[in-house]
Amino acid sequence: MPLLARLLPAPLAVDVRRGAITSLGTLLADRRIATEGRVAVALGPGQHGDGIAARLDLDEAEVFRVDDATVDSAVRLGKRLRAGPYEAVAGIGGGRTIDVTKFAANMAGIPMVSVATNLSHDGIASPVSSLEHESGKGSYGVVPPVAVVVDLDSVHAAPPR
């Protein structure tokens, strides 16, 4: 078996702790993911995402909303990311938001940081985006996130559902 077929991509950084989201800017700079601070943030719908956005220490970041987990939403976000000067994108939310952001980052050719606000999905660091389309749901191969952040305070504050 060729060497490249035996490699398993893994995130460069994994940060799981209380208050981890407040160090997102430091992680992006220290790990040289976005050294100039040109970062986009994709947030899911709802008040939980608003509360998380308020805790971020990313002054220059532009925030995009992800309303659903469709291929069309992922392509729209990917086009916006590709058209901007972004060095990286952070997908903050549940599985749908993270999957849309992974697909869009892959399309734009920039690294993605996965920031999970709940643990009810398995897509936090996977190389797959599960997205809905006109015929149902499909799985799309993407570049896995370059870093994973799980803020245990956000996970605890997530809606029970």
C-alpha positions as CSV (number, residue, x, y, z in Angstrom):
1,M,0.0,0.0,0.0
2,P,1.4,3.4,-0.9
3,L,2.5,5.7,2.0
4,L,0.0,8.4,1.2
5,A,-2.9,6.0,1.3
6,R,-2.0,5.2,4.9
7,L,-2.0,8.8,6.2
8,L,-4.8,10.0,8.4
9,P,-5.2,13.8,8.5
10,A,-5.6,15.2,12.0
11,P,-6.2,18.7,13.3
12,L,-3.0,20.8,14.2
13,A,-4.6,21.9,17.4
14,V,-7.4,20.5,19.6
15,D,-8.6,22.7,22.5
16,V,-11.3,21.2,24.8
17,R,-11.9,23.1,28.0
18,R,-14.1,25.7,29.7
19,G,-13.7,29.1,28.1
20,A,-11.9,27.8,25.1
21,I,-13.7,30.1,22.7
22,T,-12.2,33.2,24.3
23,S,-8.8,31.9,23.0
24,L,-9.8,31.5,19.4
25,G,-7.9,34.6,18.2
26,T,-4.8,33.4,20.0
27,L,-5.1,29.9,18.5
28,L,-5.5,31.4,15.0
29,A,-2.4,33.6,15.4
30,D,-0.1,31.2,17.4
31,R,-0.8,28.3,15.1
32,R,-0.1,30.6,12.1
33,I,-3.6,29.9,10.7
34,A,-4.5,33.5,10.2
35,T,-1.5,35.6,11.1
36,E,-2.9,38.9,9.7
37,G,-6.3,38.4,11.4
38,R,-8.4,38.2,8.2
39,V,-10.9,35.7,9.5
40,A,-14.5,35.0,8.7
41,V,-16.8,33.5,11.2
42,A,-19.8,31.3,10.2
43,L,-22.5,31.1,12.9
44,G,-25.6,29.0,13.1
45,P,-29.1,30.6,13.5
46,G,-30.5,31.4,16.9
47,Q,-29.7,33.2,20.1
48,H,-27.1,30.7,21.2
49,G,-24.9,31.7,18.3
50,D,-25.4,35.4,19.1
51,G,-24.2,34.8,22.7
52,I,-21.1,33.0,21.4
53,A,-20.3,35.8,18.9
54,A,-20.4,38.3,21.8
55,R,-17.6,36.3,23.6
56,L,-15.3,36.2,20.6
57,D,-12.2,38.4,20.7
58,L,-11.9,38.7,16.9
59,D,-12.1,42.4,16.2
60,E,-11.5,42.2,12.4
61,A,-13.7,39.1,11.8
62,E,-16.6,39.3,9.4
63,V,-19.6,37.2,10.6
64,F,-21.7,35.2,8.2
65,R,-25.0,33.4,9.2
66,V,-25.6,29.8,8.2
67,D,-29.4,29.3,8.1
68,D,-29.6,25.7,6.9
69,A,-27.5,22.7,5.9
70,T,-28.0,22.7,2.1
71,V,-25.5,22.5,-0.7
72,D,-26.8,25.9,-1.9
73,S,-26.0,27.6,1.4
74,A,-22.6,26.0,1.4
75,V,-21.9,27.2,-2.2
76,R,-23.1,30.7,-1.4
77,L,-20.8,30.9,1.7
78,G,-17.9,29.4,-0.3
79,K,-18.3,32.1,-3.0
80,R,-18.4,34.9,-0.4
81,L,-15.2,33.4,1.3
82,R,-13.5,33.1,-2.1
83,A,-14.3,36.7,-3.0
84,G,-13.0,38.1,0.3
85,P,-9.4,38.5,1.6
86,Y,-9.9,35.8,4.3
87,E,-7.0,33.7,5.6
88,A,-9.3,31.2,7.4
89,V,-12.9,30.6,8.5
90,A,-14.2,29.5,11.9
91,G,-17.4,27.5,11.8
92,I,-19.1,28.0,15.2
93,G,-22.2,25.9,16.0
94,G,-23.6,22.4,15.7
95,G,-23.2,19.8,13.0
96,R,-25.1,21.6,10.3
97,T,-23.1,24.9,10.7
98,I,-19.8,23.0,10.8
99,D,-20.6,20.9,7.8
100,V,-21.6,24.0,5.7
101,T,-18.5,25.8,6.8
102,K,-16.2,22.8,6.0
103,F,-17.6,22.6,2.5
104,A,-17.4,26.4,1.9
105,A,-13.8,26.5,3.2
106,N,-12.9,23.7,0.9
107,M,-14.4,25.5,-2.0
108,A,-12.6,28.7,-1.1
109,G,-9.3,27.0,-0.5
110,I,-8.8,28.3,3.0
111,P,-8.3,26.5,6.3
112,M,-11.3,25.9,8.6
113,V,-11.4,25.9,12.4
114,S,-14.3,23.8,13.9
115,V,-15.8,25.3,17.0
116,A,-18.4,22.9,18.4
117,T,-21.2,24.2,20.5
118,N,-22.8,20.8,21.1
119,L,-21.5,17.2,21.0
120,S,-24.5,15.5,19.3
121,H,-22.8,15.0,16.0
122,D,-19.6,13.4,14.7
123,G,-18.5,16.0,12.2
124,I,-16.3,18.1,14.4
125,A,-13.1,17.0,12.8
126,S,-14.2,14.7,9.9
127,P,-13.3,15.0,6.3
128,V,-17.0,14.8,5.3
129,S,-19.8,17.4,5.0
130,S,-23.3,16.0,5.1
131,L,-25.5,18.5,3.2
132,E,-29.1,18.5,1.9
133,H,-29.9,18.9,-1.8
134,E,-33.0,18.6,-3.9
135,S,-33.0,14.8,-3.9
136,G,-32.3,14.3,-0.2
137,K,-29.0,14.3,1.7
138,G,-25.4,13.7,0.4
139,S,-22.0,13.2,1.9
140,Y,-19.2,15.3,0.3
141,G,-15.5,14.8,0.9
142,V,-13.7,17.9,2.1
143,V,-10.4,18.9,3.7
144,P,-10.8,18.3,7.5
145,P,-10.6,21.3,9.9
146,V,-7.1,22.5,10.7
147,A,-8.1,23.0,14.4
148,V,-10.9,21.9,16.7
149,V,-12.2,24.0,19.6
150,V,-14.8,22.7,22.1
151,D,-15.8,25.2,24.7
152,L,-17.4,23.2,27.5
153,D,-19.2,26.3,28.8
154,S,-21.0,26.7,25.4
155,V,-21.7,23.0,25.2
156,H,-23.3,23.1,28.7
157,A,-25.3,26.2,27.7
158,A,-26.6,24.7,24.5
159,P,-30.3,24.0,24.2
160,P,-31.2,20.5,25.5
161,R,-32.5,19.4,22.2
